[in-house]
């Protein structure tokens, strides 16, 4: 079973992701902060990361940069409420696998995940 780590500061959205992706057949871990994300990445085998751009303790883009230094091949889907990040060059340079804009269409998210990790 593939494991997805969802890093999202909004509790309700974390729970929606967890419920939906668990029903789809994935094992889902969640956390709300960059600190918790790093802790889970070091203790768990993660096949895909869904990363919110806005987090309380570090920007998602800064976290993305740090993750890439330690986990260069980890597939990552960035999530944000701001469509303007679609053209933010720094996101794509960091080898982001895909991008989703909130509010998230869960069927589109499932398709993106399936394409990336099966």
GIZIPE-V124989 format. One record per residue. N is the residue number from 1. RES is the residue in one small letter. PSI is psi in whole degrees, 0 to 359 (* if undefined). D_CENTER is the distance of its C-alpha to the mean C-alpha in Angstrom with 1 decimal. Layout:
# GIZIPE-V124989
n;res;psi;d_center
N;RES;PSI;D_CENTER
N;RES;PSI;D_CENTER
This chain:
# GIZIPE-V124989
n;res;psi;d_center
1;x;132;17.6
2;x;145;14.1
3;x;131;11.6
4;x;132;8.0
5;x;122;6.5
6;x;120;5.1
7;x;103;5.7
8;x;127;7.8
9;x;340;11.5
10;x;113;13.1
11;x;317;14.4
12;x;321;15.4
13;x;322;12.1
14;x;316;10.6
15;x;321;13.7
16;x;312;13.6
17;x;310;10.3
18;x;311;11.9
19;x;311;15.2
20;x;314;14.4
21;x;330;12.4
22;x;316;15.0
23;x;331;17.7
24;x;346;16.5
25;x;12;17.0
26;x;154;13.9
27;x;131;13.9
28;x;126;11.1
29;x;149;10.7
30;x;155;9.7
31;x;164;10.3
32;x;351;11.2
33;x;162;11.9
34;x;320;11.4
35;x;312;14.3
36;x;325;13.1
37;x;310;10.0
38;x;321;12.6
39;x;314;14.9
40;x;324;12.8
41;x;329;12.0
42;x;339;15.8
43;x;346;17.0
44;x;152;14.9
45;x;115;14.4
46;x;131;10.8
47;x;337;10.7
48;x;142;7.1
49;x;129;3.8
50;x;117;1.1
51;x;120;2.8
52;x;142;6.2
53;x;331;9.0
54;x;113;11.5
55;x;159;11.7
56;x;331;15.2
57;x;349;15.9
58;x;144;14.4
59;x;148;13.0
60;x;327;9.4
61;x;322;11.4
62;x;319;13.5
63;x;318;11.0
64;x;315;9.6
65;x;318;13.3
66;x;320;14.0
67;x;317;11.4
68;x;330;13.0
69;x;324;16.3
70;x;329;15.9
71;x;71;13.5
72;x;338;14.5
73;x;2;13.8
74;x;123;10.4
75;x;135;8.7
76;x;133;5.5
77;x;122;4.8
78;x;141;5.4
79;x;135;6.6
80;x;159;10.1
81;x;356;13.5
82;x;108;15.2
83;x;341;16.0
84;x;337;17.7
85;x;345;14.7
86;x;328;15.1
87;x;6;18.1
88;x;108;16.9
89;x;324;17.9
90;x;329;16.1
91;x;314;12.7
92;x;329;14.3
93;x;329;16.4
94;x;15;13.6
95;x;48;13.0
96;x;135;9.8
97;x;324;9.9
98;x;185;9.5
99;x;134;9.1
100;x;147;9.5
101;x;134;11.9
102;x;146;12.7
103;x;141;14.6
104;x;131;12.6
105;x;110;14.8
106;x;330;13.6
107;x;323;15.9
108;x;318;14.3
109;x;314;10.8
110;x;319;12.7
111;x;316;14.5
112;x;317;11.7
113;x;314;10.3
114;x;320;14.0
115;x;324;14.8
116;x;312;12.4
117;x;357;13.0
118;x;*;15.8
